[in-house]
Amino acid sequence: MKLKIKSISLHWEFMFTRSMFNTSDVSKQRDLLNTLSSLIDAGTIKTTFGENYGTINAENLKRAHAHIESGSAIGKIVLEGF
């Protein structure tokens, strides 16, 4: 109710709903991702990518966590290989 009286709304859209549920318009996902990648390549929009700490392991997880706790992290921190 606290948000309602301020006319605030929250909207969520899961990016891979079409592919997960094999909807009849699943090919539209390709079009959306191609458009998005073109906009990123053109510099029209920017990703939230910050740092890539490589493969997920204890050492890299500690480094990433320390960076976030330092308060100096900007953007998303990436660990690969889940």
trRosetta pair geometry for C-beta under 8 A, 3 or more apart (Angstrom, degrees):
i j d omega theta_ij theta_ji phi_ij phi_ji
1 4 5.3 -54 -145 32 41 118
1 5 6.6 36 163 -18 71 100
2 5 6.8 -57 -155 31 27 103
2 6 7.2 8 152 -1 58 112
3 6 5.9 -74 -157 47 38 104
3 8 4.2 -90 -167 68 92 111
3 9 7.6 131 151 -78 119 31
3 10 7.6 -19 175 -21 160 103
4 7 7.5 33 -178 -75 35 31
4 8 7.6 -90 -65 47 21 73
13 17 7.7 -85 -179 -10 73 130
14 17 4.8 107 83 -52 102 95
14 20 7.8 -29 129 17 130 141
16 19 4.9 -51 -169 47 86 108
16 20 5.3 88 128 -27 92 102
16 29 7.3 56 -126 -137 55 138
17 20 5.9 -62 -140 40 27 109
17 21 6.0 -11 174 14 66 115
17 23 7.2 30 127 -20 83 131
18 21 6.9 -83 -145 53 17 85
18 22 7.8 60 165 -105 54 12
18 23 4.7 -82 -137 35 68 115
18 25 6.4 -81 -132 89 125 75
18 26 4.7 157 160 -116 103 59
18 28 6.4 -146 -115 63 165 95
18 29 4.6 -161 73 -53 137 116
19 22 7.1 22 -163 -74 30 50
19 26 6.0 102 -86 -150 54 105
19 29 5.6 13 -43 -46 99 176
22 26 5.9 -27 -149 -67 45 141
23 26 5.4 150 62 -60 67 76
25 28 4.5 11 156 -5 99 124
26 29 5.9 -28 -177 5 54 115
27 30 5.6 -37 -169 23 57 114
27 31 7.0 57 139 -16 71 100
28 31 5.4 -53 -155 37 45 115
28 32 6.2 46 149 -21 72 104
29 32 5.7 -55 -148 36 31 111
29 33 6.3 25 157 -13 66 108
30 33 6.1 -61 -147 41 27 105
30 34 6.1 27 156 -19 65 110
31 34 5.8 -56 -145 38 28 111
31 35 6.3 29 156 -19 63 107
32 35 5.8 -56 -149 36 29 111
32 36 6.3 30 153 -19 64 108
33 36 5.5 -51 -145 38 33 114
33 37 6.3 32 157 -18 66 104
34 37 5.9 -53 -144 37 30 108
34 38 6.4 33 154 -20 63 106
35 38 5.7 -56 -151 35 30 113
35 39 6.5 30 153 -18 65 106
36 39 5.8 -57 -150 35 31 111
36 40 6.4 29 153 -17 66 106
36 45 7.9 -57 -154 62 69 136
37 40 5.6 -53 -147 38 35 112
37 41 6.1 36 154 -20 67 107
38 41 5.7 -54 -143 39 30 111
38 42 6.1 24 157 -15 65 111
39 42 5.9 -58 -143 41 28 108
39 44 4.4 -79 -162 63 79 120
39 45 4.9 26 141 21 114 104
40 43 7.8 40 176 -69 30 25
40 44 7.6 -76 -62 49 21 78
40 45 6.0 -51 -83 76 60 84
40 46 7.3 103 -133 -118 76 26
40 47 6.1 35 -134 -44 125 94
43 46 7.4 11 -153 -74 56 82
47 75 7.8 61 118 -150 77 122
48 75 5.0 170 168 -145 60 79
48 76 4.9 78 115 -16 95 103
49 52 7.6 -7 -170 -50 108 93
49 75 5.5 13 110 170 21 135
49 76 5.7 -49 -109 54 36 99
49 78 6.9 -8 -140 -30 89 125
50 73 6.1 65 155 -177 160 84
50 74 5.3 166 -124 91 118 54
50 75 2.6 163 -62 79 90 102
50 76 5.3 171 7 54 95 36
50 77 5.8 -38 68 -70 118 55
50 78 7.8 168 55 -9 71 83
51 64 7.5 -177 94 -117 120 84
51 67 6.7 -61 47 150 157 166
51 73 7.2 -91 9 -138 122 93
51 75 7.2 137 -6 82 63 108
51 77 5.3 -5 62 -121 94 73
51 78 6.9 -160 98 27 48 77
52 78 4.4 -22 -110 69 72 115
52 80 7.3 25 -164 -28 103 107
53 60 4.4 144 141 -168 112 101
53 61 7.9 150 110 -67 146 29
53 63 5.5 165 -142 87 134 117
53 64 4.7 -110 -9 -64 159 103
53 67 8.0 -163 -69 7 128 143
53 77 6.6 18 -11 -179 113 96
53 78 6.8 174 20 81 70 57
53 79 5.5 -22 65 -91 104 77
54 60 5.5 -123 67 -112 90 148
54 79 7.3 -3 77 -136 38 61
54 80 6.3 -70 176 31 31 105
55 60 6.5 150 79 7 53 159
55 79 7.3 29 154 -174 18 77
55 80 5.5 -57 -97 75 45 88
55 81 4.6 25 -141 -2 80 148
56 60 6.3 -132 -127 80 32 124
56 61 6.3 52 -158 -62 77 100
56 79 4.1 78 -84 155 88 116
56 80 6.6 -158 -21 69 80 33
56 81 5.1 -151 22 67 87 99
56 82 6.3 49 10 -71 148 66
57 60 5.3 80 50 20 74 102
57 61 6.7 -142 89 -9 31 95
58 61 5.8 -60 -143 38 25 112
58 62 6.3 27 158 -20 63 106
59 62 5.9 -58 -153 34 28 110
59 63 6.5 26 151 -18 64 106
60 63 5.5 -50 -146 36 37 114
60 64 6.2 36 156 -18 67 105
60 79 5.9 138 127 -124 120 107
61 64 5.8 -52 -145 38 30 110
61 65 6.2 30 155 -19 64 109
61 79 6.5 32 -86 -109 71 158
62 65 5.7 -56 -144 39 28 111
62 66 6.2 30 156 -21 64 107
63 66 5.9 -56 -148 36 27 110
63 67 6.5 30 153 -21 63 105
64 67 5.7 -54 -152 33 32 113
64 68 6.5 29 153 -16 65 104
64 77 4.8 132 -157 161 108 138
64 79 6.0 -78 -36 -57 162 112
65 68 5.8 -55 -150 37 33 109
65 69 6.2 28 154 -15 67 109
66 69 5.7 -57 -143 42 31 110
66 70 6.3 44 153 -36 64 101
67 70 5.7 -47 -153 18 30 118
67 72 7.1 -87 -168 70 69 88
67 73 5.0 94 141 -76 91 109
67 77 6.5 145 84 -105 128 139
68 73 4.9 -21 -101 -5 50 154
68 77 6.2 -89 -61 -14 105 151
70 73 6.9 114 59 -27 93 83
73 77 6.2 -40 -155 -55 137 114
79 82 7.7 88 105 -52 90 92
